[in-house]
Amino acid sequence: MKNIKTPLTKDVIRRLKAGDEVLLSGVIFTARDAAHKRFSDLIRRGKRVPINLKDAVIYYCGPTPSLPRRAIGSCGPTTSSRMDAFTPDLLRLGLGGMIGKGARSDEVRRAIKKYVSVYFLATGGIGALLSTKVRSARSILFKELGPEAIYKLEVKDFHLTVGIDSKGKDLYGTIGRKKK
C-alpha cells in the first residue's frame, strides 16, 4: 500500500504502477458529466477553467447530501467513460489524476501517457464507506447543478487502485475498452 498526497507531482505519478493500491490524502474535486461539459465549453472558447487543475485530482462522483456528524453523504464513483470526450483537454491543462470506475478509451489512455497523469479506480458500491474518508466537503463551483456541482473534498486515506499508470499500462488491457 502506498500513501500519497495531493497535489500529485509528476515524480509521484511516475512511481505509480497499474495495480498499485494507494491511500490518497489531501484535496480532490468532484466533477461529473455536466461539469465536464462546462469545462470543455470554456476551453473551446479560449476561456480559463475556474479552478486550478495543475496536479489536481478529479473524482467522478455526485455526492449525496451530508449525514449527521459526517462531512458528506454517500460518494461512490461513477462510470468514467462518460467523461472520455472531455478528458484529454483537462489533461492538457495539467490534471494530475482522475478517480472513477470502469475502462477508459484508447484516446484517454494515450493522453494519460502523453501528459503524465494517472487514473485511479474506486470500487463501485462502497460510496458509504468512502464517505467516511472525507474530512470536509464544500460545493465551490456550478452550484446550480446540485449533486453534479464541483465539490472540494478533503480526504484522508482514500483507498484506490491505479487503473492506468503514466506509461499507459492499463489493468483492463483491451477488454471492454472503447475504440475511438
Residue frames as a rotation matrix with the C-alpha (Angstrom) as fourth column:
MET 1
0.588 0.809 0.000 0.00
0.809 -0.588 0.000 0.00
0.000 0.000 -1.000 0.00
LYS 2
-0.547 -0.760 0.351 1.40
0.763 -0.625 -0.165 3.39
0.345 0.177 0.922 -0.98
ASN 3
0.299 0.575 -0.761 0.48
0.760 -0.626 -0.174 6.58
-0.577 -0.527 -0.624 0.88
ILE 4
-0.591 -0.443 0.674 0.30
0.768 -0.563 0.304 9.56
0.245 0.698 0.673 -1.47
LYS 5
-0.115 0.497 -0.860 -0.88
0.566 -0.678 -0.468 13.15
-0.816 -0.541 -0.204 -1.11
THR 6
0.444 0.285 0.850 -2.32
0.843 -0.455 -0.288 15.80
0.305 0.844 -0.442 -3.36
PRO 7
0.618 0.271 -0.738 -1.27
-0.729 -0.154 -0.667 17.74
-0.294 0.950 0.103 -5.29
LEU 8
0.727 -0.312 0.611 0.10
0.352 0.934 0.059 14.89
-0.590 0.172 0.789 -7.38
THR 9
0.194 -0.747 -0.636 3.56
-0.691 -0.564 0.452 15.77
-0.696 0.353 -0.625 -8.66
LYS 10
0.581 -0.058 -0.811 4.92
-0.727 0.411 -0.550 14.17
0.366 0.910 0.197 -11.82
ASP 11
-0.545 -0.838 -0.022 7.54
-0.710 0.475 -0.520 12.37
0.446 -0.267 -0.854 -9.70
VAL 12
-0.495 0.453 0.742 4.83
-0.533 0.516 -0.671 10.70
-0.686 -0.727 -0.014 -7.59
ILE 13
0.563 0.775 -0.288 2.75
-0.684 0.240 -0.689 9.88
-0.465 0.585 0.665 -10.67
ARG 14
0.221 -0.560 -0.798 5.73
-0.815 0.344 -0.467 8.27
0.536 0.754 -0.380 -12.44
ARG 15
-0.770 -0.557 0.312 6.35
-0.630 0.589 -0.506 5.95
0.098 -0.586 -0.804 -9.46
LEU 16
-0.065 0.834 0.548 2.80
-0.622 0.396 -0.675 4.54
-0.780 -0.385 0.493 -9.55
LYS 17
-0.934 -0.231 -0.272 2.19
-0.357 0.622 0.697 1.34
0.008 0.749 -0.663 -11.48
ALA 18
-0.051 0.940 -0.337 -1.05
-0.764 0.181 0.620 -0.20
0.644 0.288 0.709 -12.74
GLY 19
0.273 0.273 -0.922 -2.38
0.269 0.899 0.346 -2.41
0.924 -0.342 0.172 -9.95
ASP 20
-0.809 -0.580 -0.091 -0.76
0.276 -0.239 -0.931 -0.46
0.518 -0.779 0.354 -7.10
GLU 21
0.367 0.865 -0.343 -3.04
0.795 -0.099 0.599 0.10
0.484 -0.492 -0.724 -4.14
VAL 22
-0.677 -0.580 0.454 -2.85
0.312 -0.784 -0.536 3.59
0.667 -0.221 0.712 -2.65
LEU 23
0.184 0.651 -0.737 -4.22
0.960 -0.280 -0.008 5.59
-0.211 -0.706 -0.676 0.23
LEU 24
-0.351 -0.231 0.908 -4.78
0.612 -0.790 0.035 9.11
0.709 0.568 0.418 -1.10
SER 25
0.148 0.360 -0.921 -4.95
0.903 -0.429 -0.022 12.08
-0.403 -0.829 -0.388 1.25
GLY 26
-0.855 -0.421 -0.303 -5.46
0.311 -0.883 0.350 15.77
-0.415 0.205 0.886 0.52
VAL 27
-0.159 0.783 -0.601 -7.80
-0.442 -0.601 -0.666 17.84
-0.883 0.160 0.442 -1.64
ILE 28
-0.837 0.050 0.545 -9.73
0.496 0.490 0.717 16.33
-0.231 0.871 -0.434 -4.54
PHE 29
-0.614 0.652 -0.446 -12.53
-0.658 -0.734 -0.168 17.82
-0.437 0.190 0.879 -6.65
THR 30
-0.253 0.616 0.746 -15.72
0.461 0.755 -0.466 16.07
-0.851 0.226 -0.475 -7.73
ALA 31
-0.379 0.242 -0.893 -16.90
-0.761 -0.631 0.152 16.53
-0.526 0.737 0.423 -11.30
ARG 32
-0.186 0.409 0.893 -19.35
0.390 0.865 -0.315 14.59
-0.902 0.290 -0.321 -13.40
ASP 33
-0.175 0.126 0.976 -20.81
0.971 0.186 0.150 14.91
-0.163 0.974 -0.155 -16.88
ALA 34
0.755 0.589 0.287 -22.41
0.634 -0.768 -0.091 18.36
0.167 0.251 -0.953 -16.64
ALA 35
0.705 -0.573 -0.417 -19.34
-0.109 -0.669 0.736 19.97
-0.701 -0.473 -0.534 -15.04
HIS 36
-0.272 -0.826 0.494 -17.04
0.466 0.336 0.818 18.36
-0.842 0.453 0.294 -17.62
LYS 37
0.178 0.423 0.889 -19.24
0.980 -0.156 -0.122 19.75
0.087 0.893 -0.442 -20.40
ARG 38
0.976 0.182 -0.118 -18.92
0.200 -0.966 0.163 23.24
-0.084 -0.183 -0.980 -18.89
PHE 39
0.249 -0.959 -0.134 -15.15
-0.009 -0.141 0.990 22.89
-0.968 -0.246 -0.044 -18.59
SER 40
-0.294 -0.348 0.890 -14.97
0.800 0.420 0.428 21.74
-0.523 0.838 0.155 -22.21
ASP 41
0.598 0.588 0.544 -17.10
0.783 -0.572 -0.244 24.65
0.168 0.572 -0.803 -23.42
LEU 42
0.862 -0.342 -0.374 -14.82
-0.096 -0.835 0.541 27.13
-0.497 -0.431 -0.753 -21.60
ILE 43
-0.085 -0.960 0.265 -11.68
0.180 0.247 0.952 25.54
-0.980 0.129 0.152 -23.05
ARG 44
-0.136 0.088 0.987 -13.06
0.962 0.251 0.110 25.51
-0.238 0.964 -0.119 -26.60
ARG 45
0.810 0.460 0.364 -13.97
0.527 -0.843 -0.108 29.22
0.257 0.279 -0.925 -26.26
GLY 46
-0.034 -0.945 0.325 -10.43
0.444 -0.306 -0.842 30.00
0.895 0.116 0.430 -25.09
LYS 47
0.480 0.278 0.832 -11.57
-0.564 -0.629 0.535 30.88
0.672 -0.726 -0.145 -21.56
ARG 48
-0.644 -0.736 0.208 -9.92
-0.577 0.289 -0.764 29.92
0.502 -0.613 -0.610 -18.29
VAL 49
0.062 0.575 -0.816 -11.25
0.386 0.740 0.551 26.96
0.921 -0.349 -0.176 -16.31
PRO 50
0.415 0.217 0.883 -12.27
-0.445 -0.798 0.405 28.44
0.793 -0.562 -0.235 -12.92
ILE 51
0.882 -0.289 0.373 -10.22
-0.275 0.327 0.904 26.02
-0.383 -0.900 0.209 -10.79
ASN 52
0.053 -0.947 -0.318 -6.53
-0.998 -0.062 0.017 25.25
-0.035 0.316 -0.948 -11.00
LEU 53
0.929 0.361 -0.079 -6.25
-0.369 0.922 -0.122 21.75
0.029 0.142 0.989 -12.42
LYS 54
0.161 -0.944 -0.287 -2.45
-0.579 0.145 -0.802 21.57
0.799 0.295 -0.523 -12.36
ASP 55
-0.784 -0.568 -0.252 -1.53
-0.237 0.648 -0.724 18.43
0.574 -0.507 -0.643 -10.40
ALA 56
-0.353 0.753 0.555 -5.14
-0.911 -0.141 -0.388 18.20
-0.214 -0.642 0.736 -9.15
VAL 57
-0.983 0.168 0.068 -7.30
0.176 0.977 0.122 15.09
-0.046 0.132 -0.990 -8.86
ILE 58
-0.393 0.916 -0.085 -10.88
-0.901 -0.365 0.237 14.92
0.186 0.169 0.968 -10.12
TYR 59
-0.880 0.240 0.410 -13.24
0.019 0.880 -0.474 12.34
-0.475 -0.409 -0.779 -8.65
TYR 60
-0.704 0.679 -0.210 -16.08
-0.318 -0.037 0.947 11.28
0.635 0.733 0.242 -10.94
CYS 61
-0.684 0.422 -0.595 -18.71
0.725 0.483 -0.491 11.45
0.080 -0.768 -0.636 -8.24
GLY 62
-0.302 0.663 0.685 -22.02
-0.215 -0.748 0.628 13.12
0.929 0.043 0.368 -7.46
PRO 63
-0.945 -0.183 -0.272 -22.17
0.192 0.363 -0.912 13.06
0.265 -0.914 -0.308 -3.67
THR 64
0.093 0.987 -0.128 -25.40
0.638 0.040 0.769 12.81
0.765 -0.153 -0.626 -1.74
PRO 65
0.432 0.116 0.894 -26.28
-0.403 -0.862 0.307 15.33
0.807 -0.493 -0.326 1.00
SER 66
-0.620 -0.773 0.133 -24.30
-0.418 0.182 -0.890 15.12
0.664 -0.607 -0.436 4.20
LEU 67
0.265 0.606 -0.750 -25.38
0.394 0.642 0.657 12.93
0.880 -0.470 -0.069 7.06
PRO 68
0.924 0.062 0.377 -25.34
-0.302 -0.490 0.818 13.79
0.235 -0.870 -0.434 10.77
ARG 69
0.598 -0.765 0.238 -21.74
-0.316 0.049 0.948 14.01
-0.737 -0.642 -0.212 12.05
ARG 70
0.082 -0.567 0.819 -20.38
0.797 0.531 0.287 13.40
-0.598 0.630 0.496 8.53
ALA 71
-0.548 -0.394 -0.738 -18.90
-0.090 -0.850 0.520 15.81
-0.832 0.351 0.430 6.00
ILE 72
-0.553 0.282 -0.784 -20.78
-0.829 -0.097 0.551 14.18
0.079 0.955 0.287 3.14
GLY 73
0.524 0.718 0.459 -23.31
-0.655 0.684 -0.322 11.50
-0.545 -0.132 0.828 2.27
SER 74
0.475 -0.310 0.823 -22.54
0.450 0.890 0.075 8.58
-0.756 0.335 0.562 0.02
CYS 75
0.493 -0.381 -0.782 -19.84
-0.695 -0.713 -0.092 9.40
-0.523 0.589 -0.617 -2.53
GLY 76
0.233 -0.354 0.906 -19.26
0.320 0.907 0.272 6.43
-0.918 0.227 0.325 -4.77
PRO 77
-0.710 -0.615 -0.342 -17.59
-0.147 -0.345 0.927 6.57
-0.688 0.709 0.155 -8.19
THR 78
0.547 0.817 -0.180 -19.49
-0.351 0.029 -0.936 6.96
-0.759 0.576 0.303 -11.42
THR 79
0.546 -0.289 0.786 -18.63
0.685 0.695 -0.220 5.36
-0.482 0.659 0.577 -14.77
SER 80
-0.067 -0.749 -0.659 -15.55
0.156 -0.660 0.735 7.14
-0.985 -0.053 0.162 -16.08
SER 81
-0.604 -0.228 0.764 -16.07
0.740 0.194 0.643 6.51
-0.295 0.954 0.052 -19.79
ARG 82
0.502 0.846 0.179 -18.83
0.863 -0.475 -0.174 9.16
-0.063 0.242 -0.968 -19.76
MET 83
0.725 -0.304 -0.618 -16.07
-0.053 -0.919 0.391 11.76
-0.686 -0.251 -0.683 -19.29
ASP 84
0.084 -0.791 0.606 -13.76
0.719 0.470 0.513 10.37
-0.690 0.393 0.608 -22.01
ALA 85
0.416 0.119 0.901 -14.67
0.845 -0.417 -0.335 13.01
0.336 0.901 -0.274 -24.61
PHE 86
0.906 0.022 0.422 -13.61
-0.089 -0.966 0.242 15.79
0.413 -0.257 -0.874 -22.21
THR 87
0.844 -0.520 -0.127 -10.61
0.337 0.333 0.881 14.19
-0.416 -0.786 0.456 -20.51
PRO 88
0.136 -0.886 0.443 -7.78
0.985 0.072 -0.159 14.96
0.109 0.458 0.882 -22.98
ASP 89
0.275 0.018 0.961 -8.50
0.219 -0.975 -0.044 18.71
0.936 0.223 -0.272 -22.74
LEU 90
0.928 0.107 0.357 -8.28
-0.310 -0.311 0.898 18.59
0.207 -0.944 -0.256 -18.94
LEU 91
0.653 -0.756 0.043 -5.08
0.650 0.589 0.481 16.54
-0.389 -0.286 0.876 -19.02
ARG 92
0.146 -0.566 0.811 -3.58
0.777 -0.442 -0.448 19.13
0.612 0.696 0.376 -21.37
LEU 93
0.519 0.131 0.845 -4.22
-0.251 -0.921 0.297 21.70
0.817 -0.366 -0.445 -18.61
GLY 94
-0.444 -0.859 0.256 -2.13
-0.565 0.046 -0.824 19.65
0.696 -0.510 -0.505 -16.18
LEU 95
0.588 0.705 0.396 -4.71
-0.775 0.353 0.524 17.48
0.230 -0.615 0.754 -14.42
GLY 96
-0.424 -0.860 0.285 -2.71
-0.906 0.395 -0.156 15.02
0.022 -0.324 -0.946 -12.33
GLY 97
-0.999 0.042 0.000 -5.25
0.042 0.996 -0.083 12.28
-0.004 -0.083 -0.997 -11.80
MET 98
-0.229 0.970 -0.075 -8.79
-0.820 -0.151 0.552 11.03
0.524 0.188 0.831 -12.07
ILE 99
-0.906 0.069 0.417 -10.81
-0.228 0.752 -0.619 8.68
-0.356 -0.656 -0.666 -9.88
GLY 100
-0.059 0.936 -0.346 -13.71
-0.998 -0.055 0.021 6.64
0.001 0.347 0.938 -11.19
LYS 101
-0.105 0.035 0.994 -14.75
-0.212 0.976 -0.057 3.16
-0.972 -0.217 -0.095 -12.21
GLY 102
0.759 0.452 0.469 -14.53
0.240 0.475 -0.847 1.22
-0.605 0.755 0.252 -15.42
ALA 103
-0.059 -0.786 0.615 -12.36
0.905 0.218 0.366 1.11
-0.422 0.578 0.699 -18.51
ARG 104
0.200 0.012 -0.980 -11.25
-0.184 -0.982 -0.049 4.20
-0.962 0.190 -0.194 -20.45
SER 105
0.981 0.192 0.023 -10.96
0.002 0.108 -0.994 4.76
-0.194 0.975 0.106 -24.19
ASP 106
0.333 -0.896 0.295 -7.69
0.943 0.324 -0.082 4.33
-0.022 0.306 0.952 -26.10
GLU 107
0.243 -0.193 0.951 -7.64
0.344 -0.899 -0.270 8.11
0.907 0.393 -0.152 -26.62
VAL 108
0.838 0.093 0.538 -7.76
-0.437 -0.478 0.762 8.73
0.328 -0.874 -0.360 -22.85
ARG 109
0.813 -0.578 0.068 -5.11
0.423 0.667 0.614 6.08
-0.400 -0.470 0.787 -22.18
ARG 110
0.160 -0.762 0.627 -2.79
0.903 -0.144 -0.406 7.74
0.399 0.631 0.665 -24.73
ALA 111
0.385 0.044 0.922 -3.48
-0.059 -0.996 0.072 11.19
0.921 -0.082 -0.380 -23.22
ILE 112
0.990 -0.070 0.122 -2.69
-0.114 0.112 0.987 9.87
-0.083 -0.991 0.103 -19.71
LYS 113
0.450 -0.871 0.196 0.67
0.839 0.488 0.243 8.68
-0.308 0.055 0.950 -21.04
LYS 114
0.120 -0.388 0.914 1.36
0.716 -0.604 -0.351 11.86
0.688 0.696 0.206 -23.03
TYR 115
0.293 0.111 0.950 0.57
-0.279 -0.940 0.196 14.25
0.914 -0.322 -0.245 -20.16
VAL 116
-0.678 -0.616 -0.401 2.00
0.129 0.437 -0.890 12.03
0.724 -0.655 -0.217 -17.35
SER 117
-0.163 0.740 0.653 -1.21
-0.928 -0.340 0.153 11.53
0.335 -0.581 0.742 -15.42
VAL 118
-0.993 -0.095 -0.075 -2.85
-0.062 0.933 -0.355 8.63
0.104 -0.348 -0.932 -13.60
TYR 119
-0.084 0.995 -0.062 -6.29
-0.664 -0.010 0.748 7.05
0.743 0.104 0.661 -13.49
PHE 120
-0.909 -0.167 0.382 -7.37
-0.413 0.479 -0.775 5.58
-0.054 -0.862 -0.504 -10.17
LEU 121
-0.306 0.826 -0.472 -10.14
0.014 0.500 0.866 3.06
0.952 0.259 -0.164 -9.64
ALA 122
-0.677 0.280 0.680 -12.52
-0.727 -0.112 -0.678 3.33
-0.114 -0.954 0.279 -6.71
THR 123
-0.941 0.337 0.021 -14.61
0.337 0.939 0.067 0.26
0.003 0.070 -0.998 -6.01
GLY 124
-0.515 0.839 0.178 -18.21
-0.442 -0.438 0.783 0.75
0.734 0.324 0.596 -7.08
GLY 125
0.291 0.794 -0.534 -20.89
0.157 0.511 0.845 0.15
0.944 -0.330 0.024 -4.48
ILE 126
0.016 -0.314 -0.949 -18.90
0.979 0.197 -0.048 1.37
0.202 -0.929 0.310 -1.48
GLY 127
-0.118 0.006 0.993 -19.86
0.257 -0.966 0.037 5.03
0.959 0.259 0.113 -1.56
ALA 128
0.858 0.465 0.216 -21.00
-0.098 -0.264 0.960 4.94
0.503 -0.845 -0.181 2.07
LEU 129
0.633 -0.706 -0.318 -17.62
0.730 0.408 0.547 3.57
-0.257 -0.579 0.774 3.18
LEU 130
-0.228 -0.748 0.623 -15.68
0.869 -0.445 -0.215 6.08
0.438 0.492 0.752 1.07
SER 131
0.408 0.461 0.788 -17.70
0.111 -0.882 0.459 8.89
0.906 -0.099 -0.411 2.64
THR 132
0.943 -0.081 -0.322 -16.09
0.326 0.052 0.944 8.07
-0.060 -0.995 0.076 5.99
LYS 133
0.018 -0.997 0.068 -12.73
0.967 0.034 0.252 9.09
-0.253 0.062 0.965 4.48
VAL 134
-0.038 0.068 0.997 -14.00
0.538 -0.839 0.078 12.60
0.842 0.539 -0.004 3.61
ARG 135
-0.529 -0.277 -0.802 -12.98
0.844 -0.269 -0.464 15.11
-0.087 -0.922 0.377 6.29
SER 136
-0.303 0.484 -0.821 -14.66
-0.007 -0.863 -0.506 18.13
-0.953 -0.148 0.265 4.69
ALA 137
-0.450 0.264 0.853 -16.83
0.888 0.237 0.395 18.84
-0.098 0.935 -0.341 1.65
ARG 138
-0.163 0.384 -0.909 -17.84
0.115 -0.908 -0.404 22.16
-0.980 -0.170 0.104 0.15
SER 139
0.442 0.376 0.814 -19.62
0.865 0.059 -0.497 23.00
-0.235 0.925 -0.299 -3.09
ILE 140
-0.185 -0.662 -0.727 -17.36
0.379 -0.730 0.568 25.52
-0.907 -0.170 0.386 -4.85
LEU 141
-0.789 -0.159 -0.593 -18.47
-0.452 -0.504 0.736 25.81
-0.416 0.849 0.326 -8.48
PHE 142
-0.675 0.600 -0.429 -21.55
-0.358 0.243 0.902 25.34
0.646 0.762 0.051 -10.66
LYS 143
-0.921 0.270 0.281 -23.71
-0.216 0.246 -0.945 25.08
-0.324 -0.931 -0.169 -7.53
GLU 144
-0.107 0.947 -0.303 -26.88
-0.926 -0.206 -0.316 25.19
-0.362 0.247 0.899 -9.63
LEU 145
-0.207 -0.036 -0.978 -26.01
-0.667 0.737 0.114 21.67
0.716 0.675 -0.176 -10.84
GLY 146
0.730 0.521 0.442 -26.84
-0.668 0.405 0.624 20.21
0.146 -0.751 0.644 -7.41
PRO 147
0.710 -0.465 0.528 -25.02
-0.022 0.736 0.677 16.89
-0.703 -0.492 0.513 -6.94
GLU 148
0.561 -0.524 0.641 -23.17
0.826 0.302 -0.476 17.50
0.056 0.796 0.602 -10.23
ALA 149
0.927 -0.308 0.214 -21.66
-0.322 -0.946 0.034 20.73
0.192 -0.101 -0.976 -8.89
ILE 150
0.064 -0.963 -0.261 -17.93
0.100 0.266 -0.959 20.82
0.993 0.035 0.114 -8.27
TYR 151
0.983 0.164 0.080 -17.19
-0.075 -0.035 0.997 19.91
0.166 -0.986 -0.023 -4.65
LYS 152
-0.032 -0.991 0.128 -13.87
-0.595 -0.084 -0.799 20.39
0.803 -0.102 -0.588 -2.93
LEU 153
0.916 0.321 -0.241 -13.25
-0.050 0.685 0.726 17.38
0.398 -0.653 0.644 -0.71
GLU 154
-0.080 -0.907 0.412 -10.55
-0.953 -0.052 -0.299 16.93
0.292 -0.417 -0.861 1.89
VAL 155
0.808 0.374 -0.455 -9.88
-0.311 0.927 0.209 13.19
0.500 -0.027 0.866 2.11
LYS 156
-0.058 -0.823 0.566 -7.71
-0.989 0.124 0.079 11.03
-0.135 -0.555 -0.821 4.33
ASP 157
-0.738 -0.375 0.561 -6.65
-0.348 0.924 0.159 7.50
-0.577 -0.078 -0.813 3.37
PHE 158
0.385 0.828 -0.407 -9.00
-0.774 0.049 -0.631 7.26
-0.502 0.558 0.660 0.39
HIS 159
-0.211 -0.493 0.844 -8.42
-0.065 0.869 0.491 3.66
-0.975 0.048 -0.215 -0.80
LEU 160
0.643 0.337 -0.688 -7.81
-0.663 -0.203 -0.720 3.41
-0.382 0.919 0.092 -4.55
THR 161
0.247 -0.581 0.775 -6.14
0.487 0.766 0.420 1.19
-0.838 0.274 0.472 -7.14
VAL 162
-0.356 -0.417 -0.836 -4.08
-0.554 -0.627 0.548 2.52
-0.753 0.658 -0.008 -10.05
GLY 163
0.532 0.667 0.521 -6.10
0.112 0.554 -0.825 1.59
-0.839 0.497 0.220 -13.14
ILE 164
0.748 -0.397 0.532 -3.92
0.567 -0.035 -0.823 3.27
0.346 0.917 0.199 -15.78
ASP 165
0.350 -0.703 -0.619 -0.41
0.615 -0.325 0.718 4.42
-0.706 -0.632 0.319 -14.98
SER 166
0.477 -0.177 -0.861 1.64
-0.368 -0.930 -0.013 7.18
-0.798 0.323 -0.509 -16.61
LYS 167
-0.699 -0.712 -0.062 3.22
-0.395 0.313 0.863 4.70
-0.596 0.628 -0.501 -19.02
GLY 168
-0.252 0.715 -0.652 -0.22
-0.946 -0.041 0.321 3.75
0.203 0.698 0.687 -20.34
LYS 169
-0.900 -0.020 -0.435 -0.33
0.039 0.991 -0.128 0.33
0.434 -0.132 -0.891 -18.66
ASP 170
-0.290 0.930 0.226 -3.97
-0.871 -0.354 0.339 -0.48
0.395 -0.098 0.913 -18.09
LEU 171
-0.683 0.082 0.726 -5.49
-0.465 0.718 -0.518 -3.01
-0.564 -0.691 -0.452 -15.67
TYR 172
0.351 0.927 0.129 -8.30
-0.411 0.277 -0.869 -3.57
-0.842 0.252 0.478 -18.12
GLY 173
-0.569 -0.573 0.590 -5.99
0.346 0.484 0.804 -4.41
-0.746 0.661 -0.076 -21.01
THR 174
-0.948 0.253 -0.194 -8.03
-0.291 -0.436 0.852 -4.27
0.131 0.864 0.487 -24.17
ILE 175
-0.584 0.779 -0.230 -11.09
0.766 0.622 0.162 -5.97
0.269 -0.081 -0.960 -22.69
GLY 176
0.255 0.854 -0.453 -14.01
0.930 -0.345 -0.128 -3.59
-0.266 -0.389 -0.882 -22.65
ARG 177
-0.470 -0.466 -0.750 -12.02
0.282 -0.884 0.373 -0.62
-0.837 -0.036 0.547 -23.99
LYS 178
0.665 0.746 0.039 -13.95
0.352 -0.266 -0.898 1.53
-0.659 0.610 -0.439 -26.42
LYS 179
-0.341 -0.731 0.591 -12.28
0.905 -0.085 0.418 2.31
-0.255 0.677 0.690 -29.73
LYS 180
0.446 0.418 -0.791 -12.24
0.215 -0.908 -0.359 5.98
-0.869 -0.009 -0.495 -30.69
